[in-house]
Amino acid sequence: MSAWVDRTSEEARLFNPSFLGLLVWSAASGYMEATRTGLPFELVFVALPLSLHKPTREALPRNPRTSLPAWLDENSHLRVGFVERTKGLLPFVREAVLFGAHHGLITISDGGRLEPSPRPRTLTRYTSEGTDDVRDCLRRAQFLGRWFGAAGTSATIMALWGIAP
């Protein structure tokens, strides 16, 4: 991870740890809503690349009861490039988790699960002042958390996307 001052302005804007930390919070919040447990740590590395990638985000189903395997079968083209996007985002997602934990957005349980704090004040700023894309990323990250909560184990979800825990 390069030092903050050494990052390009595009990288700093797109992968701002505050914004990505809120995406982590949103995914953990959705998972907690669905399961009453924290989001498994490894699933944040799936949820963020999916919520940030506009074509995938726009193709996600509206209902979390939609079968993940059936949806992926119908939308298999969205797996193309997913592994590479995930690898490219690893350092930014790690930084977002650390940022979120440091600033009280999430806590990390002894079992390695990400538990959301109560609704953060900064979320209001992003939802009221942010662009439609920002709001959509946050909304879809929460959806992904709920969807993953109903989709099975972390290993199953990751295998369906073609990655290993």
Secondary structure, 3 states (H helix, E strand, C coil): CCCHHHCCHHHHHHCCHHHHHHHHHHHHHHHHHHHCCCEEHHHHHHHHHHHHCHHHHHHCCCCCCCCHHHHHHHCHHHHCCHHHHHHHHHHHHHHHHHHHHHCCCEEECCCCEEEECCCCHHHHHHHHHCCHHHHHHHHHHHHHHHHHHHHCCHHHHHHHHCCCC
